[in-house]
Amino acid sequence: FALSGRPLAGALAFLAGTSPHRTMAPAACTEESSTRQRRSATPPPSRQVAEAKAGEAASATEDASGEAASGSRGGPSQRKGQIAESCAMPAGATKTPPTTAGEGLVILRWVQALWTAYLSALGRRPLYVKTATCGAISVVGNVFCQVYVEGAPMLDFGRVMRFGILNIVYVGPVLHHWFGFLNRQISRPGLTGAMLRLLPDQLLMAPVFNFGLLTLLYSSGGQFKTPSFSELWETTVSNWALWPATNLLLFWLVPPDLQLLFGNFVALLWNVYLSTKDASQ
């Protein structure tokens, strides 16, 4: 102010935001003053970023303290998630417990792993796997017959063992080689090929197979015995009531490696019938 030579005028000009050596129009002065005020009110970009980060940190701290204070009622963020979840679920729907779905997934994976292991073993040793499967399923059928059909107070483990051994040493090996022979000799696909394989299976193989089966079954008590013609005829007729339709689907739709396995499940009913024949003897 002293250098300007006009101390009072210089002070007034400084307070008004103008230079003492320059005069401005009132409108221009007003515009420049408002611009400076906006600039002073608006922080620089770096300061804006810092203030935004500080605000976010304060909000997160407030939410955390609110959740800790509210306890089981949940904080703001938790309540927002609950509201969003309730809005997403349809009316009347119930939330499935996650444990049920998890247990079902575990069981499904176990079944898939067992099936994969069975197919792998079947590819490596088909005869052994098929005979073991025949023995296991025949044991189940015999136990079912004794408990639920005959109503026996105690299991006859001798009958159970006879059926298991009979299927392992006779049924499994014979049917494994017979099905393989049919598939090689009559390789025509489709329903026509299945019917062509079914004719020798039921007209030629069924009587011979049943004769050998009944002979081993009757002789398992220690004394050799063959079935009579009437017994063989009765068994064969019962065989024709079940196995033609079963083997037609088997030859038509089931892959060769799984045909005996499919037949074993149907054989549960057949083993119940044979078990009653064994009990009568």
C-alpha positions as CSV (number, residue, x, y, z in Angstrom):
1,F,0.0,0.0,0.0
2,A,2.8,2.3,0.8
3,L,4.4,1.7,-2.6
4,S,1.2,2.5,-4.4
5,G,1.1,5.9,-2.8
6,R,-2.5,5.5,-2.0
7,P,-2.7,3.5,1.2
8,L,-6.4,3.9,1.9
9,A,-7.4,3.3,-1.7
10,G,-5.1,0.3,-1.9
11,A,-6.6,-1.3,1.2
12,L,-10.2,-0.8,-0.1
13,A,-9.2,-2.2,-3.5
14,F,-7.7,-5.3,-1.8
15,L,-10.8,-5.9,0.3
16,A,-13.0,-5.5,-2.8
17,G,-10.8,-8.0,-4.8
18,T,-9.5,-5.4,-7.4
19,S,-6.2,-3.8,-8.1
20,P,-5.6,-0.2,-7.1
21,H,-4.1,0.6,-10.5
22,R,-7.1,-0.9,-12.4
23,T,-10.7,0.0,-12.5
24,M,-13.4,-2.5,-13.5
25,A,-17.0,-2.3,-14.3
26,P,-19.4,-3.2,-11.4
27,A,-20.8,-6.1,-13.3
28,A,-17.4,-7.5,-14.2
29,C,-16.3,-7.1,-10.6
30,T,-19.4,-9.0,-9.4
31,E,-18.9,-11.8,-11.9
32,E,-15.2,-12.2,-11.0
33,S,-16.1,-12.2,-7.3
34,S,-18.7,-15.0,-7.7
35,T,-16.2,-17.0,-9.8
36,R,-13.6,-16.8,-7.1
37,Q,-16.1,-17.8,-4.5
38,R,-17.1,-20.9,-6.6
39,R,-13.5,-21.8,-7.0
40,S,-12.8,-21.4,-3.3
41,A,-15.9,-23.5,-2.5
42,T,-15.0,-26.3,-4.9
43,P,-12.0,-28.4,-3.7
44,P,-9.4,-29.6,-6.1
45,P,-9.7,-33.1,-7.6
46,S,-7.1,-34.6,-5.3
47,R,-8.9,-33.2,-2.3
48,Q,-12.3,-34.6,-3.6
49,V,-10.8,-38.1,-3.9
50,A,-9.4,-37.9,-0.4
51,E,-12.7,-36.7,1.0
52,A,-14.6,-39.5,-0.8
53,K,-12.3,-42.2,0.6
54,A,-12.6,-40.7,4.0
55,G,-16.4,-40.8,3.7
56,E,-16.4,-44.5,2.6
57,A,-14.1,-45.4,5.5
58,A,-16.4,-43.6,8.0
59,S,-19.5,-45.3,6.5
60,A,-17.8,-48.8,6.8
61,T,-16.8,-48.1,10.4
62,E,-20.4,-46.9,11.2
63,D,-21.9,-50.1,9.6
64,A,-19.5,-52.3,11.5
65,S,-20.2,-50.6,14.8
66,G,-24.0,-50.8,14.0
67,E,-23.8,-54.5,13.4
68,A,-21.8,-55.1,16.6
69,A,-24.3,-53.1,18.6
70,S,-27.4,-54.6,17.1
71,G,-26.2,-58.3,17.7
72,S,-28.7,-60.8,16.5
73,R,-30.9,-58.2,14.8
74,G,-28.2,-57.6,12.2
75,G,-26.7,-54.3,11.0
76,P,-27.7,-52.2,8.0
77,S,-25.9,-54.2,5.4
78,Q,-27.3,-57.5,6.8
79,R,-30.8,-56.0,6.8
80,K,-30.4,-54.9,3.2
81,G,-29.4,-58.4,2.2
82,Q,-32.3,-59.9,4.0
83,I,-34.7,-57.5,2.3
84,A,-33.2,-58.3,-1.1
85,E,-33.4,-62.0,-0.5
86,S,-37.1,-61.8,0.6
87,C,-37.9,-59.8,-2.4
88,A,-36.2,-62.3,-4.7
89,M,-38.1,-65.3,-3.4
90,P,-41.6,-65.8,-4.8
91,A,-44.7,-65.6,-2.6
92,G,-45.4,-68.8,-0.7
93,A,-42.0,-70.3,-1.5
94,T,-39.9,-71.9,1.3
95,K,-36.2,-71.8,1.5
96,T,-34.6,-75.3,1.1
97,P,-32.0,-76.1,3.8
98,P,-28.6,-76.2,2.2
99,T,-27.7,-79.4,4.1
100,T,-30.4,-81.5,2.2
101,A,-29.1,-80.5,-1.2
102,G,-25.5,-81.1,-0.1
103,E,-26.4,-84.6,1.2
104,G,-28.2,-85.4,-2.0
105,L,-25.2,-84.3,-4.1
106,V,-22.8,-86.4,-1.9
107,I,-25.0,-89.5,-2.4
108,L,-25.2,-88.9,-6.2
109,R,-21.4,-88.6,-6.4
110,W,-21.0,-91.9,-4.4
111,V,-23.4,-93.7,-6.8
112,Q,-21.6,-92.3,-9.8
113,A,-18.3,-93.3,-8.4
114,L,-19.5,-96.9,-7.6
115,W,-21.0,-97.2,-11.1
116,T,-17.8,-96.0,-12.7
117,A,-15.8,-98.5,-10.6
118,Y,-18.2,-101.3,-11.6
119,L,-17.9,-100.5,-15.3
120,S,-14.1,-100.3,-15.0
121,A,-13.9,-103.7,-13.3
122,L,-16.4,-105.2,-15.8
123,G,-14.2,-104.1,-18.6
124,R,-11.1,-105.7,-17.0
125,R,-12.6,-109.0,-15.7
126,P,-16.1,-109.5,-17.1
127,L,-16.5,-113.1,-16.1
128,Y,-15.5,-112.6,-12.4
129,V,-17.6,-109.4,-12.0
130,K,-20.7,-111.0,-13.6
131,T,-20.5,-114.2,-11.5
132,A,-20.0,-112.1,-8.3
133,T,-23.0,-110.0,-9.2
134,C,-25.1,-113.1,-9.8
135,G,-24.2,-114.5,-6.4
136,A,-24.9,-111.3,-4.5
137,I,-28.3,-110.8,-6.1
138,S,-29.3,-114.4,-5.7
139,V,-28.5,-114.2,-1.9
140,V,-30.8,-111.1,-1.7
141,G,-33.6,-112.9,-3.5
142,N,-33.3,-116.0,-1.2
143,V,-33.3,-113.9,2.0
144,F,-36.4,-112.0,0.7
145,C,-38.2,-115.2,0.0
146,Q,-37.5,-116.7,3.4
147,V,-38.4,-113.5,5.4
148,Y,-41.3,-112.0,3.4
149,V,-42.7,-114.8,1.4
150,E,-42.4,-117.8,3.7
151,G,-42.4,-115.8,6.9
152,A,-39.6,-118.0,8.4
153,P,-38.8,-117.0,12.1
154,M,-35.1,-117.6,11.4
155,L,-33.0,-117.5,8.3
156,D,-31.8,-120.8,6.8
157,F,-28.2,-119.9,6.1
158,G,-27.7,-123.2,4.3
159,R,-30.2,-122.3,1.7
160,V,-28.7,-118.8,1.4
161,M,-25.2,-120.3,0.8
162,R,-26.5,-122.9,-1.7
163,F,-28.1,-120.2,-3.8
164,G,-25.1,-118.0,-3.7
165,I,-22.6,-120.7,-4.6
166,L,-25.0,-122.1,-7.3
167,N,-25.2,-118.7,-9.0
168,I,-21.4,-118.1,-8.8
169,V,-20.3,-121.5,-10.2
170,Y,-23.2,-122.2,-12.6
171,V,-25.6,-119.4,-13.5
172,G,-23.1,-116.6,-13.9
173,P,-20.5,-118.5,-16.1
174,V,-23.1,-120.3,-18.2
175,L,-25.1,-117.2,-19.0
176,H,-22.0,-115.1,-19.6
177,H,-20.8,-117.5,-22.3
178,W,-24.3,-118.1,-23.7
179,F,-25.1,-114.5,-24.2
180,G,-21.7,-113.9,-25.8
181,F,-22.3,-116.8,-28.2
182,L,-25.7,-115.5,-29.2
183,N,-24.4,-111.9,-29.8
184,R,-21.5,-113.2,-31.9
185,Q,-23.6,-115.7,-34.0
186,I,-26.6,-113.4,-34.5
187,S,-25.2,-109.9,-34.6
188,R,-28.1,-108.3,-36.4
189,P,-29.2,-105.1,-34.6
190,G,-32.6,-103.9,-33.7
191,L,-35.8,-105.7,-32.8
192,T,-35.4,-108.3,-35.6
193,G,-32.0,-109.4,-34.3
194,A,-33.4,-109.5,-30.7
195,M,-36.2,-111.8,-31.8
196,L,-33.8,-114.0,-33.7
197,R,-31.6,-114.4,-30.5
198,L,-34.7,-115.0,-28.4
199,L,-35.9,-118.1,-30.3
200,P,-32.9,-120.3,-29.5
201,D,-32.6,-118.8,-26.0
202,Q,-36.1,-119.9,-25.0
203,L,-36.7,-123.0,-27.1
204,L,-33.3,-124.6,-26.8
205,M,-31.4,-123.1,-23.9
206,A,-34.1,-122.6,-21.3
207,P,-35.1,-126.4,-20.9
208,V,-31.4,-127.5,-20.8
209,F,-30.4,-124.6,-18.4
210,N,-33.3,-125.3,-16.0
211,F,-32.6,-129.1,-16.0
212,G,-29.0,-128.4,-14.9
213,L,-30.1,-125.8,-12.4
214,L,-32.7,-128.0,-10.7
215,T,-30.2,-131.0,-10.7
216,L,-27.6,-128.9,-8.8
217,L,-30.2,-127.5,-6.5
218,Y,-31.7,-130.8,-5.6
219,S,-28.3,-132.4,-5.2
220,S,-26.9,-129.7,-3.0
221,G,-28.0,-131.7,0.1
222,G,-25.4,-134.3,-0.5
223,Q,-27.4,-136.8,-2.6
224,F,-27.5,-136.7,-6.4
225,K,-31.0,-136.2,-7.7
226,T,-32.5,-135.1,-11.0
227,P,-35.8,-133.4,-11.5
228,S,-38.7,-135.3,-12.9
229,F,-40.3,-134.5,-16.2
230,S,-43.3,-132.8,-14.6
231,E,-41.0,-130.7,-12.4
232,L,-38.9,-129.7,-15.3
233,W,-42.0,-128.9,-17.4
234,E,-43.5,-126.8,-14.6
235,T,-40.3,-124.9,-14.1
236,T,-39.9,-124.3,-17.8
237,V,-43.5,-123.0,-18.2
238,S,-42.9,-120.7,-15.3
239,N,-39.7,-119.6,-17.0
240,W,-41.7,-118.7,-20.2
241,A,-44.1,-116.6,-18.2
242,L,-41.2,-114.2,-17.2
243,W,-38.1,-114.5,-19.3
244,P,-39.2,-114.2,-23.0
245,A,-40.4,-110.6,-22.6
246,T,-37.4,-109.8,-20.3
247,N,-34.8,-111.3,-22.7
248,L,-36.4,-109.6,-25.7
249,L,-35.9,-106.2,-24.1
250,L,-32.4,-107.3,-23.0
251,F,-31.3,-108.4,-26.5
252,W,-32.9,-105.3,-28.0
253,L,-32.0,-102.4,-25.8
254,V,-29.3,-103.4,-23.3
255,P,-25.6,-103.3,-24.3
256,P,-23.9,-106.8,-24.4
257,D,-21.7,-106.1,-21.4
258,L,-24.7,-105.1,-19.2
259,Q,-27.2,-107.8,-20.3
260,L,-26.4,-110.2,-17.5
261,L,-26.6,-107.4,-14.9
262,F,-30.0,-106.4,-16.2
263,G,-31.1,-110.0,-16.1
264,N,-29.9,-110.4,-12.6
265,F,-32.3,-107.7,-11.3
266,V,-35.2,-109.4,-13.0
267,A,-33.9,-112.7,-11.6
268,L,-34.8,-111.4,-8.1
269,L,-38.3,-112.6,-8.8
270,W,-37.1,-115.8,-10.4
271,N,-34.9,-116.6,-7.5
272,V,-37.9,-116.2,-5.1
273,Y,-39.7,-118.9,-7.2
274,L,-36.6,-121.2,-7.2
275,S,-36.2,-120.7,-3.5
276,T,-39.7,-122.0,-2.9
277,K,-38.8,-125.0,-5.1
278,D,-35.7,-125.6,-3.0
279,A,-37.8,-125.4,0.2
280,S,-40.3,-128.0,-1.1
281,Q,-37.4,-130.4,-1.5
